């Protein structure tokens, strides 16, 4: 470093305008196909599949009646499932080319056991016992469509080299790899929704005169008339007063009815199966799921006179919106800092003591952890209540029971950002610190996650969501490890890893455009030595025991980043030997935990509360996002320096810079060894656990003499062109030997096609410039990175780079369309952040030298 005593933070710098050119073809990319199973001969396929097609044809030609009123159906149609061994590219386009065939959706199946027809092979071509990969394609079909498929199948059997009409080519692969073709049935409609398990557990609580509420997702129809007819058909199968609400969101192809099912019907389904009830036989029904209102429990707070609110009040318009419970507007820490918009009129249902979760979240966004408070954010916080007090439990809030949550969120966003008088048009960041325990992510994106993906792209806002909490899945450890902190830490981590499949993301955390936040076992509370009655099972800074683990959609790293959520300690067991399941200890009054404003039963306005959860972490990250956004808005280019990106790119730049400031802890490799996984699987295991790592607020949107950060942005429209950003290298860094790190982060908002598993329209990527600096990747597994809407690489090295004095790093940003298309009026915006830093053994002011080279390039460009 030029001057080790110079510790002043330096500002961000901007890239030169990118060089635009064609995206080169990637010859290796065309060969990157997943392994395909071995399949039967065409003759055998014909003998297998012909009876299945005949069954469908017979069913469609038979006279049918509507289940709701018994009248004849003029043009029978129903949902047909194609179960395929492998995957079929562009199947949905082929389906659209056949009259009478409407593509509904596709998703990955569980796979099926190998047999004499289909099996998997290893790299050497030898047969394995692995399950055969499976994809399910759902279409709405009538008799004409099935007849046409049979005709095409016969043509293909006679001549496999036949050329089908334009758009139908994928059908040849379908016919070759089709395992089963059948009708979508009653068991399909509940297989992944957990309906039967929920009803079995709750039948006693429902009672003979009670009801069970369900969410009935209907098959999406392309016209409003067809959707209305579909809804009337389903409503006709229900009791007159059973329907509570209905919602149609065309942007995500979502149509659903919220309804009550009588107890005797519930009992009949439990005893006789779903085939015994007309609702589950209805061709208009896609899925039936239990409608369990999302509920949040927040304990009572306590008074604390030591917490004094800051004197300065916010100014200007809100930059952040909070969708949560109603916050206590006159709390000492929140007074005159909130702008509450309550179009649903939920406020009259709240007393001061009921304002729990929203109060805590607002406090953390505005002030941070009160045990170590920072200055309040400089703008008001826009608050839109989406929850109400629970009818029976005074410490809980819930989503209104007569509304689908996806409808409530959709209405809230349109209220904030659409129409002639939006309520929060200045907000660029939205916090949703809520996770639905009834909707763990398995394979299919939840309707709410799909909605958030659409809203983030449509309104160009960064949505920060919490990953969800798993308080009931607690670790099992040896009793004799309780007094050995290092062994206890390893035992807890190993136990949590073993239960990773149960600790999944909770909806809407799987959203690909949102930034999902997990929690660290960390907070700023100074509780001193813990009493003997409790035990702290994890080292500070570990991934919290309640935080979800596991990849997101299509194995994208989720949560992307982690932040302090509060230490959750456990009750010390009384057992003296063997293994014991640890149980959380209450700490809301004394800590540890994140300290935030709280409601009090008395209605007093000075309450605080210690708590732990991913909601806390998401709120703290939202506070950091506000800080980054404020920094971006204040940046001005110096003399002869490149201009900073336009404000339209600020939301996606905030997303990029938050991830950019994250990294794995130094002891992450030790954690991998504790998990008992083979060395070659440790990086994927750590990526699944850590995502891109811990957010370090000290590295947010600032630089230093030993670290320089450049930001850039751009967009892709219908005419996709490579955009190359050039990072001018510090001349004096060419020859020294010593530690250096290059961090490159690309983030974007992608449009989506909600009907297909391809889903993400825009796949952006950058080529890793590792060779120029002689650095190598050190953190997230490369095959998981970039699967969502973030690519983040951390590269390190110690060798001398040996470049010329005018050398630059070329960061090539490309865009490939996975499904659908890009439109000129809806560009895909992206933000890019690149940092170069060196260790104390390299005495080079990388910031100043990079800045000077940027100025030289600007002056040269002006002269030219």
C-alpha positions, 0 to 999 in steps of 0.5 A: 500500500502506498501509505498504510496510515491512510485508512480513509474510505475511498468512493466507488469508481465507474467503468468506462462505457462498455464495448458492444459487439456480437456474442460469439458462439460457444462450441462447447455449450452445445455439448453440455446436455444432461445425461439421457437415459437408455430407451426402448426401440421404436417398435417396442415404443409402439407396442407400449404406447399405442394402448395408452393413446387408445385409452385417451382416445376412448375417454375423449370420444365417450359422452361426458357430463359436467360434474357440477350440473350433469349437463353434456360437455360439448367438446370434452377435454382434460389434462394429459400428462406426458411422463418422459425419461429425460427432458424435451427441449421446446416441448411447449412450442410444439404443443402450441402448434397442435390444434386443441392442445394447450400447454399448461406446465412442466416440472421435474418428477421424482424419477422412476426405477430402471427396468428393461425399457429405460435405465441410466448409464454411467460415463463409461456407458455401463448400466447403473441402478440410479433412478431414471430422470423424469420430466412431466409435461401437462397439456389440456387436450381434446379428441382432435389433438390426441388424434393428431398426436397418434397420427404423428406417432404412427408416421414417426414409427414408420420413418424416424427420419421424417421431417415434421412441420415447423415447430413440431420437431420436438415431438420426435424426441418425445415419442422416443423418450415417452415413458407414460401418457395418461390422464391427470388424476385425483392423486396428482392434484394433491401429491405434492401439496401435503393435503392428506397429511394436513387433513389427517393431523387436523381432522380432530380439530375440524370436528364434525361441524367444522370446515377445512380451508383449501387453495384450489389452483385451476388450470390456466385458460387463455381467455377470460371467458374460459377462466370464468367458465372454469371457475363456475364449474369448480364453484358448482362442486362446492357448497353455496357458501364455501367460496371465500375468494378467487384470484386471477393473475394473468402475468403468472398464469395463476387462477385460484379459488379459496374455499371451505370443505366440509368435515364429512368430505374431509373424512371421506377423502381420508378414508376413501381417497381423493377419487371419492370426491368430485372436486378432485375429479374435475378436469379444471382443477390442477392442484388442491392444497391446504390453505393455512394462513401464514402465522408469526409469533412474537413474544411480549417486549419489555421496557428499556429506558436506555434506548434513546431515539436519535434526534434527526428525523427523516426527510424526502420520499421513501426509498424502502417499503415494508410489507408486514404487520402493522407497526406501532407508529407512535413507538418512541423509536418509530414516531415520525419515521413511518408512512403507513398506507392501509388501503385494506383497513387492517389498522382498526383490528390492531391494538397497540399491544398487537403491533408486534412483527411489523414494529420489530422489522421497522425498527431494524430497518431504521436503526439496526440492532439496538444493542449496537445502533447506527444512525437512522436511515435518512428517509421515511419508511413506507409501511403497507400492512399485509397481516392482522392480529390472530383471532385467538392468540395474542402474541401472533399475527396472521395473513387474513384468513379470507384472502390468498396471500398472493392476491394480497401481495399483488394488490399491495405492489400495484397500489405502491407502483401502478395507477395514476396515484401510486402510494410509494413510487419513490421506493426502490427496495421492498422488504418481505420478512415473511416465510410460509411454513406450509410452503417449503420449496421442493421443485415447483415454484410457489405462486408467491415466488412466481409473483415476486419474480414478475413484480421485481422485473415489471416495477424494477425494484429490489425485493429482499425476502427472508429465507424462513425459520425452522424452529422445530427442527433442532439438532441432536448432539452427544451429551458429553459434547455439551461442555466442549464448545468446539466439539459441540459446534461441530456436532450441531453443524453435522446434525443440521446438515443431516437434516438439510432436506427438512430445512428447505427454503420457505415461500417466497424465498425461492424467488429467482429475482428476489435477494434471499437472506439467511441468518447467522448465529450472531448479534450485538447483544452483550449478555456476558456469561450465559447461565448454567441452564442454557447452552450456546451450541454454535460458534458466533458467525456460524449459519444459525440453527433455524436458518434454511439450507439447500439450493433454490430453483434449478440448484441456484445458491439460496439464500444468496447472503447471510446476515446476523439473525440473532443467537438462538441458545438451547435449554441445557438437557438433564440427560447424563449420557447418550444423544439428546435433542436440543430445545430452544430457550426463551431469551426475549427479555435478557438476550442473546438476540437481535434487539429491536423495538417491541409492543408492550401489553400495557400499550406503552411506547418504549418497549424492546425485544430480543429475538432471533430469526431470518426476518431479522437478518432480512431487515438488517440487509434491507437497512444496508440496501438503503445505505447502498442506494443512498450512496449510489444516488450521491455519487458524482464522477470526478474530473476526467472520470467515467460517469456513473450508471443511470438511476434506472440501474440502481435497484439491480446495482444495489443487489449486485453490491450487497452480494459483492460484499459477501464472502465465505468465512476463513474457517469455512473449510473446517466446516466442510470437514465436519460435515463428513462429505468427500473432498470433491463435494465439499465446495458444493456442500458449502455453497448449499450451506453458505450461498455466497457467504456473510454480508460484511457491511464494512465493505459495502459500496466503499473502497480503500487504498488496498481495494478498488471497486468499479461499477457498471450497468447496462441492459439487453433487449431484443438485439442481444450484444456482448457488453465488454467492461474493461478494468484498467490494472494498476501498473505497479501490481504487475510484478509483486508476489503476494496475496491479491483477490479479484471479486466479480459480481453480476446481478440482473432481473429476468422476465420469466415464463411461469408455465415451464421449468426453464422459467428464467428467460434471460441467462446472463453470464461473464467469462472469468478473467482469471488468467490475467491476474493469475488467480483461481476461484476459491468459494462458490461451486461454479456449476451452481453459480449463475443458476439464478440471477446472480453470478459471483466469483471470488478469485485469489492468488499470490503469483506475480501477474506479469502484465504490461503497463496498459493492461486491462481485465476484460469482463464480457457480459453475455445474455442468452435466452433460455425460453421465451424472448426479450422485447425492446420495451422491456429490457433486462437490466443488469449491474456489475461490480468488480473489486481488486484488493491486495494484502499488506505484503503488497505496497501498492495503492491500487485505488489511486493507480486504477483511478489515474488509469481511468482518467487517462483513458477518459482524456484519450477518448475525448481527444480521439 
